[in-house]
Amino acid sequence: MAIVYLGLGSNLGHRKKNIETAVTALNDIGIIVLSSSSIIETDPVGGPPQEKYLNAVIKVHTTFPPIKLLERLQFIEKKMGRVRTMRNGPRIIDIDILIYGDLNLTSEKLTIPHPRMQEREFVMKPLKEIDPKIQLKPSTSAKNENY
């Protein structure tokens, strides 16, 4: 099992319910939620003009390897109605792998740790809330554009 931190965000529809539904869907596929941050409201970063986001971070246990976990997260996003039409566009739900144990990974599909998380207060504030002593590795350049 791996300890993984996931970032969740929503700015379409009933934003809080979308985040809660995503967390329930994670539990339903065997991902064990260990702790959750508060849900915070934030301005969008990049992309077209759009509504504010609700964001949270959760700490989970999973047996899924990183790429399989990414596939499962994207399945949940799609099942909830997410359509990827533009980079940094509005979304019903966004679930990002922020940290996966001590793993460093750069592939066409996935970069771990998340390459821009340390630049984003909407990730760092809830991450530090649930794990104030977390040790972060220096961010790497963004290879893939799936975030």
Secondary structure, 3 states (H helix, E strand, C coil): CEEEEEEEEECCCCHHHHHHHHHHHHHHCCCEEEEECCCEEECCCCCCCCCCEEEEEEEEEECCCHHHHHHHHHHHHHHCCCCCCCCCCCCCCEEEEEEECCCCEECCCCEECCCCHHHCHHHHHHHHHHCCCCCCCCCCCCCCCCC
